[in-house]
Amino acid sequence: MLDWILITAFLALTFLLGVFPLKDTDFWWHLRTGDWIRQNQTVPTTDLFTFTVPDHPWIDLHWGFQVALSWGYAHGGVVALNLAKCVITCIALLLVVTAKKRDWPIWVMLLGWLPALLVLSGRMYIRPETLTLLYLCAFLAILFRWDKRPRLAFLLPIVQVAWVNSQGLFVLGPILIGFALVAAIFRPGAFASSRTSWWRTIGIATLLTGAACLLNPYGLRGALYPFQLLQTMGNPIFSKHIAELTPVPEFIKRNVGWNNLPLCLQLLTMILGALSFLVPILWSVATRTPASTPLTDPQLETPGRGTSKKDAPKSKRKSAKQAKPAQESPREPVRDWSMTLFRFLLFAAFCRLSWQATRNSHQFAAVVGTITAWNLAEWAAAIRRRKPRIEGESLFPFILPRLATLGCISLVFAIVVSGRFYAWAGEDRRIGLGEEPLWFPHEAVKFAGKPGMPNRFLSFHDGYAALYDYYHGAERTPGLERKVFVDARLEVVGPELYQRYLNLQSQMSPGKESSNWPAQLDEIGRPVVLAGHAVNASIGANMMTSSHWRCVWFDPIVGVFVHDSNTEIVRTDQVDFAARHFRPNSATTPQGIDALVATVKAIWTYAGVLQAYSRSDLARPMVLLGLDYARKIVQNDPDSPTGWKLIGEIETAREPAKEAMNRVPRYRFSFDPVFDLSAVRATYALRRAHLAAPNDFLTLLLLSHLYQDRLMYEAVIPLYERLIGLRPINQSQSETQAKSTLELEQLRGQLGPEIRSTWENRSELDRIVVSMLATGRAEAAADLLERAYPSETRPWEITDRIATLRLHLGEAERARILWQKASAPPQPAVRSARVAVTYLVEGSFDEARRLYQEAIQDDADLFEAHYGLAVLEQDAGRAFEALRHAQLAAKQAPNDVARSSAQIIVSETRPFADL
């Protein structure tokens, strides 16, 4: 009963690990192909979806999976298919965990299986490999039993027929049979007369299994397809650029060594598998069991030659009792455990496969988990046989390990349910059954294929092409054929076309001075271009700088672009980011926090690239819109580290990034809204985010850069120290830390030795403060000045200086208190304007507006108040008010830079001011 409870718990954990939302983009071209097969009652032989390789031969051995997928989607959608995937995986594992001898403890098998199960869970997708897992486990279960029950081998051809019509990995079936036959050949007495019948049965079943490979729509071509696929997938271009084809050594290099839980679990599975051979061998030597035994499979051995007497057939045991030898020969030691050739070959082969490509981890985990479980369970049974149970002995020693195993499975179950396992693994995965939110750009792809749009499609990344295949592909109506440049079917695309795709992607990325990507897009018919924000937002931003390409769709997931020769589409659908800010529309506003976060991240990337191209005219409207969405996040949760970080990110993109040679110590001067407002707003927001999430890598990096742009070395150093102390999760972070380590030493040198903070007179105090500010010690200078000058008698100039330092440090509240308590300001209007700035920095628009208006009442010509109010109203989307105050600010501007800044606001708000 306990054993079956353990099996049930293990399968429940397996089921749970498969309950995550659909994220696999291949799903959609598989689904479309399945629909096409059901509609046309035939299997495709040539390519249906691409315009670059039209009518290219296509051996679609996935067709059986695709038809089942199409039927399941029609009757239950993604939820039903996700459940079916979990059930199939559980059936597959049930087959192998119950393939055991009667005295093998199931708790040992399940413990041995746990690491492999976690590895296997990483690829529990709705893909053909899920069926491959089922067929693979069926082969293992049958081969385990075929020595005593050879007729089970006739199930193998049936499984093989299903396999060859589901996935190209059907070749693993004959390979497994080959390993089992090699092990059978090398066993003692393999060709004894008593084995003739066994060989005849197995031989016929093997031939039928081989013949079953021909039972596919493509005949011999389909049977030889795995060799073609191996050649294609072996091309270095795929292993270099396709994540699931990446060899493990390259994966380690790209992902900063061994700091990766999935990789560690895979290596643990390998090591545990190796130990399942090594430890029992050493135990055999230690217990004086012959260690140099032939590599044979105990399943294929006769009783007394590697199997216990209990496992011998009853007829054999009976005849042994009846035949009593006249003279008893010395007893030969019983070999309780011996290394088996079949298991060793499987272990070595599948470890090699998994080392070559991460996509093979699914099959690797299934086979190595099974081998490890068999080895450990057989060894545990051998140990138990040496200590036979005594009548009346307590059951506690038998129950305790089962309870402990149940506890282990329950603990892993709880870790998965809590989400910690996926967090530790660095996977953006959660428990669910439908589609992953904000993963598939359904509406954008439907839009890309609507009437009037070009009938050719190019996407970055290529997974989105599968969705286009689903909605628009395989259309045979003349004039309506809509096809893609490439999709994820690498066997159809081939290495040459894929290299062309990568070259085009590289050309369209920012930073290519001699890029000719517009001409290349002209050559392929000016397709619709879709750029995914998560990885390729910079391509979309680069397209915005083109004189002929227009953004006609922008949502939280992707941007869609067309050539301006599509005049009607451009006229009706071109995205106006300024209009989305000043005249918001619920139809284009992201719904939900996750959608807002995704959109703001995309806008930040776009704005950064546009500023790098000196296209502030394109970047600023996006910044205004991004701030709208980021503030919505903070309004929902005022202490949200994500919201504040996003506000800081977007605010840093309001102005072009500063180069090292252009850095200015603005904190040493009086506050100037033209030069300082954006910097202090970004600093405050990122400091709020840092206080809420002190170990967020990007927040630390951005905040340190903001301080460094103003030469505030004292504030930078602790941020760099914390940044360097974090564990990197990718190569980019590792490189950033290495660079920061070098910069940290330079910053410490620039900061210099500690400056004493005691003084004899005011003159010496001034020299100390000047020295502190000159070496980047803004906070130390502010602290010293606050101690030196009591608030009651502190002059306005000193108060203004301290408050400005606090504002640059991101301490808006402390700056406000200082300005509010200051005595004898030169003008009441200036005090009101400075206090208003602190509220604007914090995002309190109403209070800032009230104080700016008070300042203007006291001094109608105060540039600082008009300019601050113009920025505030522009951010708030009040175009008329922003225009009015920007015009007044331009009239009162103290210099050309201030006037130009005000005029920019005038030009940006005038179209929406409704004059």
N, C-alpha and C positions, 0 to 999 in steps of 0.2 A: 504493500500500500504506500509506504514512504517513497519507494522508488518511482511509482507512478505519479506521486505528488511532485517529486523532483522533476520528472520529465515535463509535467504540465507547467510547472513554474518556469522551466527553461524555455519552453515554447511560448509562454506568455511574454517573456522578456524578448524573444525573437520577434514576436508580433509587434510589440511596442517599438522596437528599434526600426521597424518598417513604417511606422505611422508618422510620416512627415509629409508636408505638402509637396506637390509636384513642382520640380524645378528643372527637369531635364528637357532641353529644347528639342532633342531628337524625337521626342514624343509626337510632335506635330507632323513631321513628314512621314513617320510611320503610320499615323492615323489617316492622313490623306491618301497614302498608298493603299491602305486597307479598304477605305471607302471606294477607291477607284476599282480595286479588284472585285469587290462585291457588286459594284454597278455594272462592270463590263464582263464579269464572269470569266476573266482570264488574268494571267500573271504577266506583269510587264517584262519585256525583253530589251527595251531601249529606254534611255533617259526620258523622263516626263517633265522635268522641272527647270532645267538650266538653258539659257540661250547661248552660252559659250561653248557647250559641247552637245549640240542638238543631235538626237538619235544615237548617242554613244551607247554601246552595248552595256546593259545593266543586268547582272545576275542577282536577282533579289531573293535570296534564300530566306529572308525574314518574312516571306509572304504569309506563312501560317500564323506567326505571331501577329502580323498586321491585320489579318482578317479577324482574329479573336479580339484584337484591340478595338477595331471598328465596331464589332458587334457589342462589346462590353460598354464602349462609350455611348453608343446609341441607346442602350437600355439602362445605364446607371451612371454615366458620366465619369469624371475623374475619381470621385469618391469610391464608386464600385470597383474601379480598376485598382485603386490604391489598396483596398481591402483584399482584392484577389491576389495582388502581389504579396501581401503579408501571409495569406493562407498558403500560397504555393511555396513560399520560403519555409514556413513551418512544416509542411508536408515533407519537403526535401530534407530538412534536418531530422525529422522524426525517422525517416528511412535509415539514416546513418547512425543515429544514437541507439537504435534498437537492433542494429546489426552487430551482435555480440554473442559470446558464449554465455551459457547460463550462470557460470560462477564469476563472471566479470562484474565487479561492483559498478553500478550505474553512476554512483556519486563521483567516482574517480573520472569516469568518462566526461561527465558534465563539467567538472572543474578543469579538466584538460581542454575542453572546448571553449571556455569563456573568452580567453583573449582572441581566439580565431573568430568567435561570433561578433565581437566588437569591430574587428577588421572587416568582416563580411558586411556589417551594417552600413559601412561607408558607401557601398554601391548597391543598396537595395532599391533600385530604381524600377520604374515601369518600362523595362527594356527587354529585348530578347534574351539577355543574359540571365534574367530571372528564370526563364524556362530552361536555359542551359544548366543552371544550378539544380533544378529538379532532375533533369536527365542524368547529370553527372552523379548525383547522389543515388539515383536508381541503379546506375552501373556499379557503383561501389558496393551497394547493398547486395546486388546479385552476385558479383564476383566474390564477395566475402563468403557466400553460401554455396557456390557452385561446385565445390569439391564433393560435398556430401549429397547435394541435390543438383546434379548436373543438368537436369531438364529445365531448371530455372533459366539456363542460358538461352533458351528459346524466346525468353522475354526481351533479350537484348536487341534482336532485329526490329521488334515492334517499337521499342524506345528509339532506336536509331532512325527509323523512318520519320518519327515525329521530330527528332532533333535536326535532321538534315533539311527539314522544311520550316525550321524556326530560326536557325542562326548558323553562321559559317564556322562556329566553334564545334560543330558536330564531329570534327576530326579527332577531338579528345576521346570519343568513344572507342574507335579502333586502337588508339594509343593505349588506353587503359587495358583493353583486351590483350594487346601485345605484351605489356608488362606482366600481366598475369600468366600468359603462356610461357614467357621466359622463365618466370619463377617456377612454373610447373615442370619445365624441362630440366631444371637444375636440382630438383628435389631427389632425394634417394629413392631408388626404385621407380623412377618416373615412367619407365617403359616396361614394367613388369606385366605379365600376361593378365593379371587381375585388373590392370588399368586400361585395357584395350577398349572396353565398352565406354569408359569415361572419355577417352580421347576421341572416339567416334562421335559421341554426342556433342562434345565441345567443338570438335572440328566442323561439324555441320552447322552449329549455331554461329561459329565465327565466320564461315563463308557466307551465311545468310546475312549476318550483320554487315559484312563488307558489301554484299550486293545491295543492301538496303540504302547505301549511300547513293546509288544510282536512281533511286525512286524519288526524283525531284523533277520539277518542270523543265530543267535544263539538261537532264541526263548526265553524261560524262563530264560536260563542262561544269555543271554544278558540283559534281563529286570532286573535281580538281580545283574548285574555286578557292579553298583555303590556302593553297600554295600561291595563287595569284594575290590573294589578300595579304599573305605574309610578306611577299615581295613589295607590295605597295606600302604597307604600314612600316616596313623596315627602312623606308627612305628617311634619311636624316632630317629632312625639312619638317616632317611630321613629328618626329620625336623631339625636335627642338621647340616647336611652336604649339603643339597640342598637349594640353596638360595631362590627359589620361594616358598618353603614349610616352610620357617622360620616364626615362630610366631612373631608378632610385638614386644612384650617385649624383645625377644631375639635379634631381629633386632636392637632395640634401644641400647641394651647392646653392640653389636658388632660394632655399628657405632657411638659411642661416643655421647650418649644421643640424643637430639632432633635437633641437627644441621644437618638436612637433609631435603631438600625442598620437595621431594616426600612424606616423612613421615608427614611433616607439612601440606601438602595439603590434605592428607588422614584424618588427625585429624580435619582439618578445615571443610572438607566435613561432618564428623560425627557431629561436633559441630553445624554447620549450619543446619543439618538435625534435630538435637534435638531442636534447637531454633525454627524451623519451626512448631514444636508442641507446645512448651512452650509459646512463645510470643503470638500467637493467643489466647491461653487459658487465659493468664493474661489479654489480651485485652477484651476478653469476660466478664471476671469478672469486669474489670474496667468500661465497658459500660453496666453493669447490665444485661448482657445476661446470662441465666442459665449456670453455669459452670460445674455442676455435671450432665452432660448429658451422656446417655449410649454410650458406644463405638460402634458406628455404622458408616457405610459408607454412606455419603450423596448421592452417586450414587445409593444406594439401597433403599433410603427413598422415601416415597410418597410426593407429593407436599404439602407444608405447614408444613412438618415435617423434616426440615433440608434443603430444597431447596426453592429457591425463587419462587414466583408466575410466574415469567417470564419463569422459567425453567419447569413449569408443562406442560404436554401435552395439545394441543389445545382443545381436546375433554373434558378434565377435566375442563379447564377454562370456556368453553361454558356452561357445565352443572352447574357450580357454579353460573354463571350469571342467569340462568333460575330458579334455585331453591333458592327462597328467604325465609328464615326462618321467622316465625311469630314474633319471639322475638329474637333479636340479643344478643348473649352471649358476655361476655367481651372478647376482643381480646387477644390471647395468644402471648407473645413475639416471634418474628421470630428468630430462631437460625441461625445466619449468618454463623457461623463456629463451627464445633464440631470435637473433636478428633475421628478419625476413626480407628476401630480395624484392618481393612485390612492393612492400611498404617503402623500402629504401628507394627504389626507383621512382615511385610516386613522389616521395618527399623531395628528392633531388630535382626532379623535373619541374615540379610546380614552384619550388623556391626559385629556380632559375627564371621561370616565366614571370614571377612577381618582381624579380629584380630588374627585368628588362623593361617593364612598363607598369605604371600604377593601375592601369585599367584591369590588369590580370589579378588584382588583389581579391576579387570575388571568388574566382575559381581556386586560387591559392588557399584562401581561408577555408573553403569547403574541404579540400583534400587534406591539407596539413592538419586542420583541426580533427578530422576523422582519424588520420594516422596516429596523431598524438594520443587521442582518446583510446584507440585500440592498444597501443603500446603500453600506456600507463595502466590501463585496466587489466591487461594480461599479466603484467608484472605484479600488480596488487593481488590478483588471484593466486599467483604463484607463491607470494609471501604468505597468503592465508592458508594455502594448502600445507605449508610447512608447520603451521600451528593449527592443527585440527581442533574443531570446537569440542569442548568437554561437556558432557551431559550435565545439565543443571547450571551451566555457566550463565552469568548475567547477560542480558541483551543490550545493556548500556553501551558496551564498546562497538556494537553494530549500529546502534541508533545515533550515537553522538556524531560520527562523521557525516551522516545524512542530514542531521539537523544543521551542522555547520555549513554544509553545501547549500542547503536551503537559505541559510542566512546570507551567504555570499551572493546568491542569485537575487535575493530580495534587496540587498544593499545596492547592487548594480541597477536594479529596477528603479529604486528610489532616486539614485543619482541621475538616471536618464529622465525620469518624470520631472525632476526639479529643474532640468535644463542645464545642470552643471557639466554633464558629460560633453554636450555640444559646445559649451563655452570653453572648456578645457581643450577640446579638439580644434578650436578656432573655426568651427563651422557655423555658418549663418543658417542654422536649422532649428526647427521647433516642432512640437507635436501637432499634428493636424492631418486632414485627409484630402482637402481640396487642392486648389492651386496656390502656390506661394504668392502672397500679395505683392504687387508692384514688381512682378518678375516678367510677365509676358505682356508686351505692348499690343494687346488685341485691337484697341480702337485705332491706334496709330497705323497698324498694318492694314486694317480695313480701309482707312482713309487713303493709304498709299496705293491701293488697288481700285479706287473708285473710278467711275467713268470720267474721262478727261485727263486722268493722270497718265504719265508714260507707262508703257507696258513692260518695261524692263526695270529690274530692282537690284540694288546693291546695298548690302547692309554691313555695318560694323557694330557688334560682332556677327559672325556668320550664323550663329544659332538662331537669330531672328529671321533668317531666310526660311527656316523650317516653318515658321508661323505663316509667312507669305505663301509657301507651298500649300499649306493647309487651306487658306482662304481663297487663293487665286490660282493655284497650280493645276496642271493637267487639264486645262480647259481646251477642248477641241473645236469649239465654235470659231470659225474663221473671223479674224479681226479681234478676238477677245483673248488670245493666248497671252498670258502674263507669266514671265519666267524670271529667274534669278541669275545673277552673275555666278555665284557659287553657293553651295550649301554644305552641310556637314557630311555628305556621302563621299568620303574621301576616295573610295574605290572608283567612283564615277568621275570626280573632279580631277584626280591624279596630281602628281607632284608639280608638273609644269604650270598648270592653271593655278594651283594653290600658291606657288611662288609668285605668279603674276598678281594674285590678290594681295599677298603680303607686301609686294613692292608698291602697289597702289596705296595700300594703307599707310605705308611709311611715307610716301610722297605727300599724302594728305595730312600728315601730322605736322604740327607747328615746328618751325625751325629749319625747314628746308629752303635755303635761299634760292636755289635754281629749280624749284619744283615746277613740273609741268602737268600737274594733276588735272587742271581744267581741260587741257588738250586730250588727255587720256580718257576723261569722261565723255568728251565729244566723240572719240573713236568708238566707244561702246554704246553709242546711241543716247547719251544724256539720260541715264536712268534716274528713277527716284532713288535718292540716297537716304538711308536711315542710319543714324549714329546713336548708339546706346550711351547713356550718360555715365554708367558705372565705370566704364573703361575708356570709352572713345569720345568723351565730351570735348576734348581738345580738337578732334577732327571737325566736329560741328562748329566750334568757335572759329576754326580756321576757314571753314566754308563761308561764314558770315562776312569775312573780310574780302571775299571775292566780289567782283563787280557784276557777276552774272548769275550767281546762285543765291536763292532766297529760302529762308526758313518759313515753311508753311504749316508746321505742326511742332508744338513743344509741350510735352507733358512730363510727369515725374520720372519717366523711364527713358524716353528717346526724343530726338529731334528729327524731323523729316525735311528734306531739302529738294527743291526742283530748280531746273534752269529757268531763267526768266523768259525764255522763248515760250514757255507755257503761260502765256499772258493771262488767260482767264483764271487759272488756278492761283497765280500770284496776286491778281487783283482782288480775288474774293477771300483768299486764305492766308496771305502773308501775315506772319506774327508781328504784332506791334507791342513790344514789351512796355513802352511808356504808357500806351493805352490801357494795358492790363493793370498798371499801377494807378493811374489817375481815374480810370473808369472801370473798376473791377466788375467782372462778370462771373457769376457762379458756375457757368459752363466751363470756364477755363481755370478756375481756382481749385488747387488740389484739395481733396477731401480727406481729412484724417491727418493725424500727426505724422505717421510714417510717410505719407505722400508729401507733406510739407517738407520734411527733412530731406527726402530724396531730391526734391526740386531745388531746394536751397543749395545743396551740395553741387548739383549740376550747374546752377547759375554762378556759383563761386568759381568753378573751373572755367566756364565760358568767359566770365568777366576778367579773370586773371590773364587768359590768353589774349583777349582783346586789348587789354592795357599794354601787354608786352608788344603788341603790334601798333601801339600808339593810336588805338581806336577808342579813345575815351568816349567819343560820341555814341558808340555802340554799347560800351560797357556800363555807362552810368544808368541808363534806363533799366538794365538788368539788375544793377545793384539796388535801385529803389524797390523793384519788385521782390528781390530776394530778401530785403529787410522787412517788407510787409509780411512775408511768409514766416520768417524767423521770429518776428515779434508775436505772431499768432501762437507759436509754440511756447513762448515765454508767458504769454497771457494765460495759456492753459495750465502751465506749471511755472510759477515765478522763480523757482529754484532749479529749473532744468539745466543741467550742465550742457546738454546737447543744444538747447535753445540759445544759451549765451555764447557758446562756442561758435555757432553758426552766425550769430549777429557779428561777432568779432571777425570771423572769416570774411563775411561780405563787406564789412566796413573797411577792411584792409585793401579790398579791391576797388574802393571808390576812387582812389588816386593811383597813378602808376607806381609800381614798386621802385624803391630807392636802391641804387647801386651803392657799393661801399664808398666810392669816391664822393658821393653826393650826400652822405650822412651829415646831419647838422644837429648840434646839441640844443635843440629848441627849449629844453627845460630850463636853460640858463637865462632865457629872455622873458619879457612880459608876455602874457597870454595873447595870442593873435588867432581869432577864429578861422581866418583863411588858411593859415599854415597848420594850426594845432587841433582844430575841432575833430577832424576825422580820426587822427591818431589817438587822441585821448578817449574818444568813444570806443574805438577798437580795443584799447588797452583795458578800459573798465570792463567791457564785456568778456574779454578773454581772462581777465583776472577773476571775475565771478565764476567762470567755467572752471578755472584752475582750483579755486577754493572748494568747489563742489566735487571735482574729480581730479585730485592732485597728480595722478599717474597717467593722465591721458597724454599720449605721445604728441599728437598734433597740437594740442593746446599749449603744451610746454614749448614746442618748437616755434609756433607763431608768436607767442607772447615774448619769448626771448628775442626774436627778430625785431619786434616792435621796440623793445628797449634798446637793442643794439643800433637800430636806425637813428636813435637820438643820443647814442654814445653813453647810455646809462649802464656802465659796466657793473656797478655794484648790484643792480637788480638782475642782470643777466646771469651772473655766475651761479647762484643757487639753482636757477632753472636748468642750466646746462648740467650741473652736477646730478640733479634728479633725472634728467633725460638720459644721461650716460648710464645711470644705474639701473634703468629699466631693461627687461628682457626683450630683445627685438623679436618681431614675429615675421619679418620678411627681410629680403636683401636690401631694400631701400632704407629701412630703419637702421640696419646694421651699418650701412655706408654713412648715414646721417650721424650716427653716434661716433664713428671714427673721425669724421670731419669736425664734429663738435668737440671731441677730445683735444684736437690740435688747436682749435680756436680758444678753448678754455685756458690753455697755457698762455696764449697771447693776451687774453683778457686779464688774467691775473697779473701779467707783467705791466699792462697799461694801467691797471688799478693801483699798482705800486704798494709800498708798505702802508701799514695802518697810520692814520693821521690822528695825532692827539687832539682831544676835544676840550682841553682846559685852556683858559686864556687869562691874561692879566688885565687887559683893557680892551676897549671897543676896536681899536685899530688892529690889535692882534686877532680878535675874533673875526674881523672882516677878512684878514689874510687866511685864516683857517678855513672859513667858508668858501672863499675863492679857490683855495687849494682843493677842497673837497669836490666842488663843482667841476673843476678842471680835470679831475681824475675820475669823474663819472659816479661820484657818491651822492646821488640826489637825496636818498632817504636819510643818510647820516647828516647831511646839511640841513634838511628840514627839521630833524629832531634837535639838532644843536640850536638852531634859531628859535625854535619854540621854547627851549629851556632858557635861552639867553634873554628873551624879551617876554615879560609877563603880558598876558592878553589884555589887561586893563590899560596898559600904557604903551602898547606896541604900535609903532607908526604904521600908517596905511601901506607904505612901500614895503615894509618887512612882511606885513600880513599878506599882501598880494604875492610876494615872492614865495612865501611858505605854501600858500594855497595853490599856486601854480605848480610847485613841485609835487604836491599831493595829487593834483589832477593828472599830471604826467605819470605818476606812479599807479594810477588807476583807483585812487582813493577819493572818489567824488564826494562822498558824504563828509569826510574830514575837511575837504576843501570848502564845502558849503558852510560848515560851521564856522570856519575861520573867517570867510568873507562876511557872514552874517554878523559876527561879533566885532568886526573891525571898527575902530573908532576913526572919525574924521576922514571919510573917503573924499577924494577931490571932487567927486560928483555923486549924488545919490543914484543917478541913472547908471553909472558904471558899476556900482555895487549890485544893483538889481540885475544888470545884464550878466555879471559874473555868477551870481547865484542861479540865474536862469540856465546858464551853461551847465551847471552841475546836474540840474534836473533833466536837461536834454541828453546829457551823457548817460544818465540812468534810464532814459526812455520814458520819463514822466512828462509827456507832451503838454498836458493841461496846465501843470504848475509852471513849466518853462514858458508857455505862451503867456500866462498871466503876468509873470515877472518881466518878460520882454516888453509887454504892452505898458507896464508901469514905467519901465526905463524910457520908452518912447514918449510917454506923457511928460516925464521930467525933462527929456531932451529929445526933441523931435528930429534932430540931425545926427543922432548917435549912430555911426556906421555899424558898430559892433552889435547893437540891438536889432537893427533892420536886417543885417546879414544873417544873424543867428535865427531870427524869426522866418526869414526866407528859406533857410535850410530846413527848419522845423516843418513849415507848411508844405514844402515840397515832399518831405518824407511822409507827411501825413496824408498826401494825396489831394491837398487843397490848392489846386493850381492857381485860382484867381488871387488868393491871399499871398501865395508864394511869389507870383509875378509882381504884385504891387510892392511888396517889401524888397524884392530883388532890384526893381527899378529905382527905389529910393536909396538902397544901398549903393547902387552904381553911381548915383549923383553925389553921395557923401563919401565915396571911397578915398582913402588917404593916399593911394598909390595905384599904379597901373595894374599890378597883380591883383589887388583887391577888386578893382573895377572889372577886370576880365573875369574873375570868379563870379561876380554878381551877374555879369552879362550872360554867362553860361546858363545860370538858373533862369534868366529871362527867356532865352531861346528855347529851353527845354519845357518851360511851363506855358508859354504863349499859345501853342496849338490847343491846349486843353483848358484855357482860362475862361472860355465862354463869354468873351467881352461883348 
